[in-house]
């Protein structure tokens, strides 16, 4: 089945404290969105890419023409799940509901080819019906009270940190998001929508850095990593 990337890029990223939507912040000469697009369109396992933009987006038209010409764009919604749904609908029009949707954050610009290929291989060979990149939790976790004091230590033995890409059949993912929205279920990622429908997605361990750039310090960390590994 075809595999299409879906990149929701309709948000602003308030925690970045920037006047520029964070997906357009520069990282070694390219915006984070540009890097995320290139990672997908340059990989032969990916057949196409949909980028979901805000209605008032002014940054995409400033990207290099070769990047613009390699993707399809559509408009997103007020929430991440609404934007993902819009992107999946657009890719279904191109590839059909049985194609794989590979949803990836624009703010994870360090995704490696090795992790992308491994995710696709593991998911397509699995009976789980979908999966996502993730890393086992290594830090000690604390649950806190309202005053920010520790209430208890959380057992981390079976805990993983979800990342993207997250890979599911497009028609199933769109149906799951629509169902969750109708039932007013809060979705934090695509896997949570599929879990709500009774699926147990496969967790595929990321071997390379793939953290989400949320704050200014994250951008500096990503820049330092690229400087040493480019």
ABEGO torsion letter per residue (X at the ends): XBBBBBBBAABAGAAAGBABBAAABBBGGBBAAAAAAAAAAABAABABBBBBBBAABAAAAABBAAAAAABBBBBBBABAAAAAAAAAAAAAAAAEAABBBBBBBAABAABBAAAAAAAAAAAAABAAGEBBBBBBBABBBBBBBAAGBBABBBBAAABBBBBOBBBBBAAAAAAAAAAAAAAGBBBABAAAAAAAAGBBBBBBBBABBABBBABAAAAAAAAAAAAAAX
